[in-house]
């Protein structure tokens, strides 16, 4: 199947919003999960940004990403507590009003009734706490709902930006749904491959001209270098100082570039070793 340039240029990005991540009170799990979900579908993550619960920062970040044309996934800040600013910030970044989405109202109503477990008093939608819950369904005008299979409180989508709760157990299936629902046409457009080898006592400055030569000769291939001071615990070829040198990109080009990189490294009088699989 032919792939046009516009398809190949689509980039995926991640925004993680929350003071708890930046302060270290919680560890981010969204980055690794989104990478996993994308890779399973033949896609990759181009960038990630971490933003505090500061409305000005969130609005500025979103203005930049809306202008980028990228597909963006954002986690956190869509609840109904004072530190949840994402919904309003999206509206401000796009110059839109915010309103209770009719589908979100229905979903939240059903959730309130289910949580009441037959108690008519708790299911009373006029209660202050239930009215407050409807704030979680107030989204920028014109957005679409993202279903939440965990507790039915939805996320939302607008201009290829997708907004999820900060809880990984909720966000992960919602991310997968968005990818499968909206971006299946991008799946496995290319056969992506990454290959590397270990260069004991490798020196990056000496290897850089070779790396630049490989990238210039093989279009669409990226060469990477991961230096290490050594890992005695891991042992073996990893115990002493080394570089993991490799290439990634379209499979056909990678295979040729990888062999050229190996031969070029040997020509510099380096020994090379294949990585040890875990």
N, C-alpha and C positions, 0 to 999 in steps of 0.2 A: 504493500500500500504506500502510495506516495505521501510524503509529509511536507506540508508547506512551511515556510519560514515562520509564519505567525504562531503555528503550533509549537515549533521547536523553541520559540523564545518565551513561552509561558513560564513564569517563575512562581514558585510557592514560597510564602513567608509566614513566619509565626510571630505573634505579639503575645507576651505573657505579662499580664497586669497584676500587680499586687505588692504591697509593702512587705508582706510576710515572706516573699521570695527574696527580695533584696536585703532584708534584715537577717536572713538565715533561719528564721523560725520554722520555715517549711522548705523542703527541697523540690525543685521543679521536676515534674515527671512528664510534662507535656511534650517537651522537645524530643526526647528519645522515642516517645510513642508516635508522634507525628512522622518522624523519620521512618520508623518501622512501617507505618501505614502507607506512606508514599512509596517506599522501596518495594513493598509487596505488589504495587501496581505499576512498577516501572517508572516511577517518578522520583524526584529528589527535592530536598529542601534547599533553597537558595540563600536564605538569611533568617535570622531570629533577633528579636529585640525584647528587652526587659524594661518595663515602665512601672513607675511607682503609682500609688493611688492618688495622683495629683491631677486634677482636671485639666490644667493648662498643659501639662506634659502629654496627657493622653490625646487631647485635641490636636496638638502640634504633630504628634506621631501619626495620627490618623490622616491629617491633611496631606502629609507626605506620602503615606502608603496609598491613599485613594488616588493620588496623582500618578502613582507609579505604573498603574495598569496590572499589577501583580495580583495573584490569587492569595488572599490573606486569611489566616485562621488566627483568632484572638481568644484567649482564655482569661476569665476572671472579671469581676466587677459588674456582673449583670444581675446581682441579687437586689434586695430592697433595704439594705442597711446604709447608714450614712457614708460609709467608705466605698460604696458601689457607684462609680461615676461613668462607667463605660457607655451605658445606653444614652444618657444625655450628651456625653462627649461626642458620640457618633453623630447625633443630630446637629450639634454645633459645628462639627467639622464639615458637614454637608449643607448647612444652612436650612435645616428642616425642622418642622415641629415634631413633637412627640405625643403619642396618643395610645390608648389601650387598644391593642390589636384584637379584632373580634375572635379570631381563632385562639389566641392566647387566653382571652377571657373565658372561652368555653373550656379549654384545657385546665385552667386554674380552678374554675368552678367545680369541675369533675374531681379534681384533686382534693379540694376542700371537703366535698361530700364524702369522698372515700376515706379521708382521714377522720371524719366525724364518726364513722362506724355506727351509723344509725342514730346517733344523738342529734336530735333536731336542733337543740340549742347551739351546739358547736357548728352545725351546718348552716346556721343563719348567716347569709352573705352580708347582712348589714352590720355585723359585728366589726368593731374597729380593727381587730387583728386580721379578719378576713379581707376587709377593704384594703388593708396595707399589703396583703399578699398580691392583690391585683397590680401593684406597682411593678412586679416582676414581668408583667405583660405589656408594659408601656414601652413601645419601640418607636423609632423614627418612622414617619409616614412613608409608606411605599415599600416597606421591607417585607420579606417572606419569613415564614416560620421554619425553624429547624426542630424536628421532634426530638424529645428527650425520653428514651425508653425507660430510664431509671425511675423518675418520679413525675413525668409528664409536664414539668415546668419547662417551656420551650426556650430555645435560643433563637437567634434571628440572623437573617442574611440580607445584605444590600450591597450593590455594586461590587460583587465578587469578594466581599469581606464577610466573614462568617464568625459569629460571636457565640461562645460557649461558656458554661459555668466553669469556675476554677477547680472543681472537683474532677480529678482524672477519671473516676469511675463513670461519671456522666459524660465528660468531654470526649473520651475515646470513641465510644460508639456513635456519637454525633458527628465527629470528624469523619469516620468511616462512611456514614450515611451520605454526608455532603460530597465526598469524593465519588462515591458510586452513583449518586443521583445526578450530579452536575458535571463531572469531569471524566466519565468513562471513555469518552472519545479520545482522551489523551493517554490512556493506559497503554503501556508497552509499545509505544511508537518506535522506539529504538531498542536494540539489544544492548543494554548497558553492561559494562564489565569493568572491574578494577583488579589489577594484578600488581604484585610487588615482590621485592626480595630484600634480604638483609645484607648490608655492607658493613662488616666489622671494621672499626677504626676509620670509617668514612669521614671525609672532610667536605662540608657543603661547598665551601668556596672553590674547591678543586672540581667538584661535580657539577657546579652551576652551568658552566659553558655547555656541557653535554646535555643537561636538562633543557636549556634554551634551544639547542639544536634539534632535539627530539620534537619539541612543541612546534618549531618552525617547519619541520618536515612532514609532520602528520597532523593534518587538519582535524580539529574537533577533539583532540586529545590533550588532556592536562597531565602534567608531570608533578608529582608531589614528593616531598622529602620530610620524613619524621625523625629528627635526631633524638638520641637518648644518651644519657651519661652512663647507662648500664643499669641492669636490674639483677642483683645477686640472688634475690629470692626466686626469680623466674629461671635463672641459671642458663647453662648451655650457651648458644650463640648470643643470647640476650644479656649475659652477665657483664660483658665489657662494653665500652663505648661503641655505639653503632648507629647506623642510619637505615631506616626502612625507606627504600626508594621504589617508586612505582608510577603507574600510569592509570588513568581512568577515562572512560568515554565510550563511544560506539565500539562494540565488541570486535568487529573486523579490524578497525584501525588500531585498537588497543593491542591486539595480538602481534601485529607487525611492530608497533612502537615499543612494546615490552621487550621483544627480542633484540631490537636495535639498542635499547637502553642497557640491556644485559651485556651485549657485546662491547658497547662503548665503555661500560664500567670495567670490564675485564681488561680492555686495552689500556686503562689507567693503572693497571697492575694491582687492582683490588680483587680479593676473593669475594664471592657472593654465595649466599645460602638462601634456600627457599624458606619462607616463614613456617614456623611450627604451628600446626592447627591445634586449637584447644579442644 
